[in-house]
Amino acid sequence: MAPHLEQLQHPPISIDKVPEWQEEEDCCFKLPIQDAASEISKMNLKNPELMRTTVPSKALRFFGRALREKSFDREIYHLSSTTEKVNCFWSHSWHATAWTKILLLLVVYNGCAAVAAGMCAALLGMGLFALGLLPGYPRVFPVEGVAYEVGPWGLVAGCLGTLLVLFLWQPSSSRVFFGRICIHQRDQELKSAGIQSIGGIMKHSETMLVLFEPSYITRLWTIFEIAGFLKSHGDRAGLSSCLIILPTFLGPTAVAIFLSATMINMSIVLNYGGRVQTILAVTLVVLCICVIGIHCLRGYFRWIDECCSQLKNFSMENADSHCCRTNHLNEAGNTIMCDREIITECIRLWFGSEEAFESCVRSEVCRVLIKGLQRYTFTFRWLVAVSMPTSWVYGDLLVARLRVGEVYYSIVAALVLLGWWLCMIPLCALFCLMVSLKLRRRRVNRCLDHMVTLMAAVLVVALVLPLHLLRIVFSGQLKDDLLGTGLWLLVVALVTIWARRLWARWHLAHLEVG
């Protein structure tokens, strides 16, 4: 996120803490307010050397220490380097919970590599087991009524590979602007020049990644930042694709769904019982996960409603700025100049008046944020990626059949794999999203509110379980497991396509109304 401008003061000050754009530090401009605002509003670089970027892995190393620490005990300016363009400008609030932002950034930058590595590791584990190089255990397959040797190596290797790459991968292809690193924190001349060049850096940024969370729209600087990015890219085609809005809620949710899918599928691959016991055990686990998930989703959708309402009623007077909360004093007791005055002057230069800026936030900024949330949140590709453990566990069961030359039921297992991974798991998630959206309103009575969540979870399980049992019904009626499974796959695929379209309409309508 771009620097907070409360640093404008004439007496030198302490820099032990972080400014509001990076939290509560005070850095120092030696310029009057109008001159500083004029420099920023021109959207020019004071010096080409100030166009600096870093790679995500450096910003996220040591589990995002640069995002977690709010002091400048270590100078990390050397982690950035001069560049001709910025691939992505990170915009976030330092008042947000750090670990949620870190998890989201790990998912954004390491997610694809993690899924690919997990798939490769899973295939390797399955291959080693198929060649007899890894041990297995006997398990009865209720469809055939026969016991085969099973090894959960695809699931185990896939999960370990995914998690290791997610947290340890260090991509170097993307160049990002992260102010904590890319603006010098101790050299006051470099710091002042860097802050005055923020407009120019935004102008030369290809995209802006907004880490959206509850405090984001309450901060004057963050809203000003988005408006500045839109202002600098106003004539570019496809502007909505340049501004990527991701709620920090997505990071922890992705990891939680992945681990939940791992737990569910581990219970499947290790289960020794027959079909009924497996169904009951998995149903109970799914119900518990749905209860937790729907509780969190209902809160998320309520928060989106509040954000939409706040944006549509935005006023600069109510937006928060750190300097005003501290009565324009730093921790050393020195007077600091008001960043609100700097932003106000920039706004007048950019938009003509504060009223015009507020109108822009209520219309254009609100529209772009709503469209971004609708476009980038809970996509089908995201749902498929976080449910990858399902493909690995059914892959393990498929390999167990192939080892003994059971081709017919191997094909059946492959169809079941596709049905669960690409249809049933995403369908369950879509149902959770839809009922959470519909029942998002908080009830006055807490017990009643929890009861609503429980009933919503039961409803989701009641919708998904019959679709699972449908495969058994089809196989019994057709007297052929392959034909029955093929028909089941067709039915669940059609239901999933319908649910995807329904969710897209509901989600868009909700955000527009919200």
Secondary structure per residue as TSV (DSSP state, phi and psi in degrees):
chain	resnum	aa	ss	phi	psi
A	1	M	-	360.0	152.2
A	2	A	-	-74.2	160.4
A	3	P	-	-67.7	146.4
A	4	H	-	-77.9	145.1
A	5	L	S	-103.7	18.2
A	6	E	T	-73.5	0.3
A	7	Q	T	-77.2	-2.8
A	8	L	B	-75.5	106.6
A	9	Q	-	-152.1	156.8
A	10	H	S	-87.1	-43.5
A	11	P	S	-75.0	142.7
A	12	P	-	-61.7	150.5
A	13	I	-	-132.5	169.5
A	14	S	-	-74.1	147.8
A	15	I	-	-123.2	39.7
A	16	D	S	-76.8	-21.6
A	17	K	B	-118.9	172.5
A	18	V	-	-96.8	143.8
A	19	P	-	-72.7	171.6
A	20	E	T	-61.2	-37.9
A	21	W	T	-65.7	-25.5
A	22	Q	T	-120.2	0.7
A	23	E	S	122.4	-142.5
A	24	E	S	-93.4	33.5
A	25	E	-	-85.8	158.1
A	26	D	-	-116.0	119.4
A	27	C	-	-108.9	176.9
A	28	C	-	-130.0	123.0
A	29	F	B	-96.3	147.3
A	30	K	-	-107.1	19.1
A	31	L	S	-109.4	149.8
A	32	P	-	-63.0	163.0
A	33	I	H	-58.3	-47.9
A	34	Q	H	-63.9	-39.1
A	35	D	H	-67.1	-42.6
A	36	A	H	-63.3	-45.6
A	37	A	H	-62.9	-38.7
A	38	S	H	-63.2	-41.7
A	39	E	H	-62.7	-43.7
A	40	I	H	-67.9	-44.4
A	41	S	H	-67.1	-23.6
A	42	K	T	-68.5	-20.5
A	43	M	T	57.2	42.6
A	44	N	-	-114.8	160.2
A	45	L	-	-91.4	132.1
A	46	K	S	-63.3	-31.6
A	47	N	-	-157.9	135.6
A	48	P	G	-56.5	-25.5
A	49	E	G	-67.6	-16.0
A	50	L	G	-82.8	-8.5
A	51	M	-	-78.7	89.5
A	52	R	E	-121.1	147.7
A	53	T	E	-139.5	168.5
A	54	T	B	-133.8	176.5
A	55	V	-	-101.6	150.1
A	56	P	H	-54.5	-36.5
A	57	S	H	-63.6	-32.3
A	58	K	H	-73.3	-35.8
A	59	A	H	-71.7	-26.4
A	60	L	H	-103.9	1.3
A	61	R	H	-67.0	155.0
A	62	F	H	56.1	43.8
A	63	F	H	50.7	52.7
A	64	G	H	66.6	43.0
A	65	R	H	-58.6	-35.2
A	66	A	H	-65.5	-25.2
A	67	L	H	-88.3	-23.3
A	68	R	H	-89.6	-38.2
A	69	E	-	-81.3	139.4
A	70	K	-	-117.0	29.5
A	71	S	B	-137.2	162.1
A	72	F	-	-109.4	47.8
A	73	D	S	-66.1	-29.5
A	74	R	S	-120.0	130.7
A	75	E	-	-84.0	125.8
A	76	I	-	-120.3	20.3
A	77	Y	G	-60.7	-30.2
A	78	H	G	-67.6	-12.4
A	79	L	G	-78.6	-5.9
A	80	S	-	-108.0	164.0
A	81	S	E	-147.0	159.1
A	82	T	E	-70.1	142.1
A	83	T	-	-145.4	166.0
A	84	E	S	-92.0	-19.5
A	85	K	-	-148.7	159.6
A	86	V	E	-113.9	119.3
A	87	N	E	-68.4	-40.6
A	88	C	E	-149.9	133.1
A	89	F	E	-101.5	118.0
A	90	W	E	-82.5	124.9
A	91	S	E	-120.4	124.1
A	92	H	-	-157.4	169.8
A	93	S	-	-106.1	133.8
A	94	W	T	-76.1	-1.5
A	95	H	T	-93.7	-0.8
A	96	A	S	-82.0	161.7
A	97	T	-	-69.0	124.0
A	98	A	H	-64.6	-43.3
A	99	W	H	-67.1	-28.7
A	100	T	H	-69.1	-38.8
A	101	K	H	-65.8	-40.9
A	102	I	H	-64.1	-45.2
A	103	L	H	-62.1	-40.2
A	104	L	H	-63.6	-45.0
A	105	L	H	-65.1	-36.1
A	106	L	H	-63.2	-42.1
A	107	V	H	-65.9	-42.0
A	108	V	H	-64.5	-46.9
A	109	Y	H	-93.6	-25.6
A	110	N	H	-111.2	-7.7
A	111	G	H	-59.6	-50.0
A	112	C	H	-62.3	-44.7
A	113	A	H	-63.8	-36.9
A	114	A	H	-65.4	-43.8
A	115	V	H	-64.8	-42.8
A	116	A	H	-63.6	-43.6
A	117	A	H	-65.0	-39.3
A	118	G	H	-62.1	-40.8
A	119	M	H	-65.4	-43.6
A	120	C	H	-62.5	-43.2
A	121	A	H	-64.8	-39.9
A	122	A	H	-63.6	-44.4
A	123	L	H	-63.2	-37.3
A	124	L	H	-63.9	-45.6
A	125	G	H	-61.8	-43.0
A	126	M	H	-63.6	-41.3
A	127	G	H	-64.5	-43.6
A	128	L	H	-63.7	-37.0
A	129	F	H	-69.6	-39.8
A	130	A	H	-62.8	-32.4
A	131	L	T	-83.7	-0.4
A	132	G	T	80.4	14.5
A	133	L	S	-88.3	-9.4
A	134	L	S	-126.3	145.5
A	135	P	-	-77.0	162.5
A	136	G	-	-136.1	-171.4
A	137	Y	E	-143.5	152.6
A	138	P	E	-75.0	138.2
A	139	R	E	-145.7	135.8
A	140	V	E	-80.4	129.3
A	141	F	E	-97.2	107.2
A	142	P	T	-63.4	-27.1
A	143	V	T	-63.3	-47.7
A	144	E	T	-88.3	-22.3
A	145	G	T	73.1	27.7
A	146	V	E	-127.2	149.0
A	147	A	E	-96.1	131.0
A	148	Y	E	-124.4	162.3
A	149	E	E	-79.7	126.6
A	150	V	E	-120.9	139.8
A	151	G	-	-129.0	124.4
A	152	P	T	-81.4	33.0
A	153	W	H	-74.7	-29.6
A	154	G	H	-64.5	-45.8
A	155	L	H	-64.7	-45.9
A	156	V	H	-64.8	-49.5
A	157	A	H	-66.0	-39.3
A	158	G	H	-62.9	-44.8
A	159	C	H	-66.4	-43.6
A	160	L	H	-64.5	-43.6
A	161	G	H	-62.2	-41.9
A	162	T	H	-63.5	-48.9
A	163	L	H	-67.4	-38.0
A	164	L	H	-64.3	-45.2
A	165	V	H	-70.0	-37.1
A	166	L	H	-57.2	-42.0
A	167	F	H	-96.7	-16.5
A	168	L	H	-117.8	-12.7
A	169	W	-	-63.7	142.2
A	170	Q	-	-127.6	80.1
A	171	P	-	-69.0	146.4
A	172	S	-	-125.6	5.2
A	173	S	S	-80.4	-30.7
A	174	S	-	-92.8	136.4
A	175	R	-	-110.9	120.5
A	176	V	E	-121.0	151.4
A	177	F	E	-100.2	118.7
A	178	F	-	-129.7	110.1
A	179	G	H	-55.9	-33.6
A	180	R	H	-58.4	-30.5
A	181	I	H	-102.4	-40.9
A	182	C	H	-84.7	-7.3
A	183	I	S	-117.6	127.9
A	184	H	-	-61.8	135.3
A	185	Q	S	-101.3	-7.8
A	186	R	S	-120.1	-34.8
A	187	D	-	-79.0	108.3
A	188	Q	H	-64.7	-32.9
A	189	E	H	-66.2	-47.6
A	190	L	H	-64.8	-38.1
A	191	K	H	-64.6	-47.6
A	192	S	H	-61.9	-43.9
A	193	A	H	-64.8	-39.1
A	194	G	H	-64.1	-42.5
A	195	I	H	-66.0	-40.7
A	196	Q	H	-68.0	-18.7
A	197	S	T	-94.6	4.1
A	198	I	H	-57.0	-42.1
A	199	G	H	-59.5	-43.0
A	200	G	H	-66.0	-37.2
A	201	I	H	-65.8	-42.2
A	202	M	H	-62.5	-39.6
A	203	K	H	-63.4	-34.3
A	204	H	T	-94.0	9.6
A	205	S	E	-90.4	132.2
A	206	E	E	-70.6	-39.1
A	207	T	E	-140.1	161.6
A	208	M	E	-124.2	126.9
A	209	L	E	-99.9	114.9
A	210	V	E	-98.3	117.2
A	211	L	E	-88.4	94.0
A	212	F	E	-87.6	128.9
A	213	E	-	-157.0	176.1
A	214	P	T	-53.1	-37.6
A	215	S	T	-82.1	-10.4
A	216	Y	G	-60.7	-49.2
A	217	I	G	-80.8	-3.2
A	218	T	G	-90.6	-10.9
A	219	R	B	-93.9	130.4
A	220	L	H	-62.7	-40.6
A	221	W	H	-67.9	-41.2
A	222	T	H	-66.0	-40.8
A	223	I	H	-65.8	-40.8
A	224	F	H	-61.6	-35.5
A	225	E	H	-64.8	-45.9
A	226	I	H	-63.4	-44.7
A	227	A	H	-60.5	-38.4
A	228	G	H	-65.4	-39.8
A	229	F	H	-64.9	-44.1
A	230	L	H	-63.0	-39.1
A	231	K	H	-63.7	-42.4
A	232	S	H	-75.5	-18.9
A	233	H	T	-117.9	22.7
A	234	G	T	-61.5	-28.6
A	235	D	T	-97.6	1.4
A	236	R	S	-80.6	138.1
A	237	A	T	-72.2	145.0
A	238	G	T	67.9	38.8
A	239	L	H	-59.8	-35.0
A	240	S	H	-61.3	-28.2
A	241	S	H	-79.9	-14.6
A	242	C	H	-83.2	-24.1
A	243	L	E	-105.3	106.1
A	244	I	E	-100.4	115.2
A	245	I	E	-103.9	116.4
A	246	L	E	-129.1	120.0
A	247	P	E	-69.0	137.8
A	248	T	T	-61.7	-18.1
A	249	F	T	-55.2	-29.3
A	250	L	H	-66.9	-35.2
A	251	G	H	-62.1	-60.3
A	252	P	H	-60.0	-34.8
A	253	T	H	-64.5	-42.6
A	254	A	H	-60.8	-45.5
A	255	V	H	-66.2	-40.6
A	256	A	H	-65.2	-42.8
A	257	I	H	-65.6	-41.4
A	258	F	H	-60.5	-46.1
A	259	L	H	-68.1	-36.5
A	260	S	H	-65.1	-43.2
A	261	A	H	-62.3	-37.2
A	262	T	H	-62.9	-44.9
A	263	M	H	-64.2	-44.0
A	264	I	H	-62.1	-46.4
A	265	N	H	-73.5	-28.1
A	266	M	H	-66.0	-36.8
A	267	S	H	-66.2	-30.1
A	268	I	H	-71.7	-47.9
A	269	V	H	-71.8	-24.7
A	270	L	T	-94.4	-3.7
A	271	N	-	-73.4	131.0
A	272	Y	-	-98.9	-13.2
A	273	G	S	-78.8	-176.3
A	274	G	-	-82.8	-169.0
A	275	R	H	-64.6	-43.2
A	276	V	H	-64.1	-45.2
A	277	Q	H	-62.0	-40.8
A	278	T	H	-63.0	-45.8
A	279	I	H	-61.6	-43.7
A	280	L	H	-65.0	-43.8
A	281	A	H	-63.9	-47.1
A	282	V	H	-66.5	-38.0
A	283	T	H	-60.8	-41.8
A	284	L	H	-64.3	-43.9
A	285	V	H	-63.6	-44.7
A	286	V	H	-61.6	-39.9
A	287	L	H	-61.9	-44.8
A	288	C	H	-62.3	-42.9
A	289	I	H	-66.3	-39.4
A	290	C	H	-63.5	-38.5
A	291	V	H	-60.5	-48.2
A	292	I	H	-65.4	-44.9
A	293	G	H	-63.7	-44.8
A	294	I	H	-67.2	-36.4
A	295	H	H	-59.1	-45.3
A	296	C	H	-69.0	-40.0
A	297	L	H	-66.6	-39.0
A	298	R	H	-60.7	-43.0
A	299	G	H	-64.1	-38.7
A	300	Y	H	-62.3	-46.1
A	301	F	H	-69.2	-31.9
A	302	R	H	-64.3	-39.9
A	303	W	H	-64.6	-39.6
A	304	I	H	-61.4	-41.3
A	305	D	H	-57.8	-45.1
A	306	E	H	-64.9	-40.3
A	307	C	H	-62.9	-44.9
A	308	C	H	-60.4	-42.6
A	309	S	H	-64.9	-42.4
A	310	Q	H	-66.2	-39.5
A	311	L	H	-66.1	-39.9
A	312	K	H	-74.0	-10.5
A	313	N	T	-121.9	27.2
A	314	F	-	-64.4	138.5
A	315	S	-	-143.1	141.6
A	316	M	T	-62.5	-31.8
A	317	E	T	-61.5	-35.5
A	318	N	T	-90.1	-12.3
A	319	A	S	-70.2	142.4
A	320	D	B	-89.3	142.3
A	321	S	-	-139.4	139.3
A	322	H	H	-62.9	-40.4
A	323	C	H	-62.2	-36.6
A	324	C	H	-70.9	-32.4
A	325	R	H	-70.3	-24.8
A	326	T	T	-101.2	14.7
A	327	N	T	57.1	32.6
A	328	H	T	59.0	39.1
A	329	L	B	-125.0	138.7
A	330	N	-	-87.9	-178.1
A	331	E	T	-68.2	-21.4
A	332	A	T	-83.0	-4.0
A	333	G	S	89.0	4.3
A	334	N	-	-82.4	149.8
A	335	T	B	-77.0	134.7
A	336	I	-	-118.4	151.7
A	337	M	-	-76.7	156.5
A	338	C	-	-85.3	121.7
A	339	D	H	-67.0	-27.0
A	340	R	H	-61.1	-36.9
A	341	E	H	-68.2	-37.9
A	342	I	H	-63.9	-48.7
A	343	I	H	-62.9	-41.6
A	344	T	H	-60.9	-41.9
A	345	E	H	-66.0	-39.8
A	346	C	H	-62.4	-40.8
A	347	I	H	-62.8	-41.7
A	348	R	H	-64.0	-37.4
A	349	L	H	-71.6	-35.5
A	350	W	H	-81.1	-48.1
A	351	F	H	-108.7	-9.2
A	352	G	S	96.2	-35.7
A	353	S	S	-162.7	164.0
A	354	E	H	-64.9	-36.6
A	355	E	H	-62.8	-39.4
A	356	A	H	-66.2	-37.6
A	357	F	H	-65.4	-45.5
A	358	E	H	-60.7	-38.5
A	359	S	H	-64.7	-38.4
A	360	C	H	-63.9	-42.1
A	361	V	I	-64.5	-44.9
A	362	R	I	-67.8	-25.0
A	363	S	I	-108.9	-71.8
A	364	E	I	-67.4	-51.0
A	365	V	I	-62.5	-43.9
A	366	C	H	-61.3	-43.6
A	367	R	H	-63.3	-43.7
A	368	V	H	-66.9	-40.9
A	369	L	H	-64.3	-43.7
A	370	I	H	-63.9	-44.4
A	371	K	H	-64.1	-39.5
A	372	G	H	-64.9	-42.8
A	373	L	H	-63.3	-38.0
A	374	Q	H	-70.6	-34.1
A	375	R	H	-80.6	-38.1
A	376	Y	H	-105.2	-7.4
A	377	T	S	-98.4	131.8
A	378	F	S	54.4	50.9
A	379	T	-	-75.3	159.9
A	380	F	H	-63.3	-39.7
A	381	R	H	-60.8	-39.1
A	382	W	H	-64.2	-42.7
A	383	L	H	-63.8	-40.6
A	384	V	H	-65.3	-40.8
A	385	A	H	-64.7	-44.1
A	386	V	H	-74.6	-13.3
A	387	S	T	-101.1	19.8
A	388	M	H	-54.9	-36.0
A	389	P	H	-53.8	-27.8
A	390	T	H	-62.4	-40.9
A	391	S	H	-67.0	-33.7
A	392	W	H	-73.1	-39.3
A	393	V	H	-68.8	-40.8
A	394	Y	H	-71.0	-26.6
A	395	G	H	-64.5	-40.0
A	396	D	H	-61.7	-42.7
A	397	L	H	-67.9	-33.5
A	398	L	H	-66.9	-44.2
A	399	V	H	-63.4	-36.2
A	400	A	H	-59.8	-36.8
A	401	R	H	-74.2	-40.8
A	402	L	H	-64.5	-31.0
A	403	R	H	-60.3	-31.5
A	404	V	T	-102.8	11.6
A	405	G	T	77.0	20.6
A	406	E	-	-86.3	85.7
A	407	V	H	-73.3	-42.4
A	408	Y	H	-58.2	-53.2
A	409	Y	H	-76.7	-15.7
A	410	S	H	-67.5	-39.5
A	411	I	H	-65.6	-41.5
A	412	V	H	-58.4	-45.3
A	413	A	H	-62.8	-36.7
A	414	A	H	-65.1	-39.3
A	415	L	H	-67.3	-39.2
A	416	V	H	-63.6	-40.2
A	417	L	H	-56.9	-50.4
A	418	L	H	-62.8	-40.8
A	419	G	H	-63.5	-43.6
A	420	W	I	-76.7	-44.6
A	421	W	I	-69.9	-47.7
A	422	L	I	-92.6	-12.5
A	423	C	I	-125.7	-61.0
A	424	M	I	-65.7	-47.1
A	425	I	H	-66.2	-49.6
A	426	P	H	-60.1	-35.5
A	427	L	H	-64.1	-42.5
A	428	C	H	-60.6	-42.6
A	429	A	H	-64.9	-40.8
A	430	L	H	-64.8	-39.9
A	431	F	H	-62.4	-41.7
A	432	C	H	-60.4	-43.1
A	433	L	H	-62.9	-43.1
A	434	M	H	-69.0	-44.5
A	435	V	H	-70.0	-33.9
A	436	S	H	-65.5	-40.8
A	437	L	H	-64.5	-43.3
A	438	K	H	-69.3	-34.8
A	439	L	T	-108.5	27.9
A	440	R	-	-68.9	-24.7
A	441	R	S	-60.9	131.2
A	442	R	-	-75.8	132.4
A	443	R	-	-81.3	150.7
A	444	V	S	-63.6	-43.5
A	445	N	S	-85.6	127.7
A	446	R	H	-63.5	-41.2
A	447	C	H	-62.2	-41.5
A	448	L	H	-64.3	-37.9
A	449	D	H	-64.0	-43.2
A	450	H	H	-65.7	-34.7
A	451	M	H	-65.8	-38.1
A	452	V	H	-61.1	-43.2
A	453	T	H	-61.6	-44.9
A	454	L	H	-62.9	-44.3
A	455	M	H	-64.4	-35.9
A	456	A	H	-64.4	-41.2
A	457	A	H	-65.3	-41.8
A	458	V	H	-61.7	-39.8
A	459	L	H	-62.3	-42.6
A	460	V	H	-61.9	-47.2
A	461	V	H	-63.0	-38.3
A	462	A	H	-66.2	-26.3
A	463	L	H	-82.0	-35.5
A	464	V	H	-84.1	-40.5
A	465	L	H	-58.3	-46.0
A	466	P	H	-59.7	-33.4
A	467	L	H	-65.9	-35.2
A	468	H	H	-67.9	-44.4
A	469	L	H	-69.7	-19.1
A	470	L	H	-60.7	-31.7
A	471	R	H	-63.3	-40.5
A	472	I	H	-65.7	-41.4
A	473	V	H	-63.8	-47.1
A	474	F	H	-61.4	-44.4
A	475	S	H	-62.6	-38.3
A	476	G	H	-69.8	-40.3
A	477	Q	H	-70.5	-38.7
A	478	L	H	-86.8	-9.3
A	479	K	T	58.8	28.3
A	480	D	-	-152.4	116.2
A	481	D	H	-64.9	-35.9
A	482	L	H	-68.7	-47.1
A	483	L	H	-65.2	-41.4
A	484	G	H	-62.9	-42.3
A	485	T	H	-69.3	-38.2
A	486	G	H	-62.8	-43.0
A	487	L	H	-65.5	-41.0
A	488	W	H	-59.6	-44.5
A	489	L	H	-60.4	-41.4
A	490	L	H	-62.9	-44.0
A	491	V	H	-63.7	-49.1
A	492	V	H	-68.2	-29.9
A	493	A	H	-65.9	-43.4
A	494	L	H	-64.8	-41.8
A	495	V	H	-63.6	-39.8
A	496	T	H	-65.6	-42.3
A	497	I	H	-61.1	-42.7
A	498	W	H	-62.2	-43.9
A	499	A	H	-64.6	-38.5
A	500	R	H	-61.1	-45.2
A	501	R	H	-67.5	-40.7
A	502	L	H	-63.4	-42.6
A	503	W	H	-63.2	-41.4
A	504	A	H	-59.2	-42.7
A	505	R	H	-69.0	-45.0
A	506	W	H	-61.9	-45.5
A	507	H	H	-63.7	-46.0
A	508	L	H	-63.6	-44.6
A	509	A	H	-62.9	-39.6
A	510	H	H	-62.1	-46.5
A	511	L	H	-67.7	-37.8
A	512	E	H	-66.3	-41.5
A	513	V	H	-69.9	-41.3
A	514	G	-	-60.2	360.0
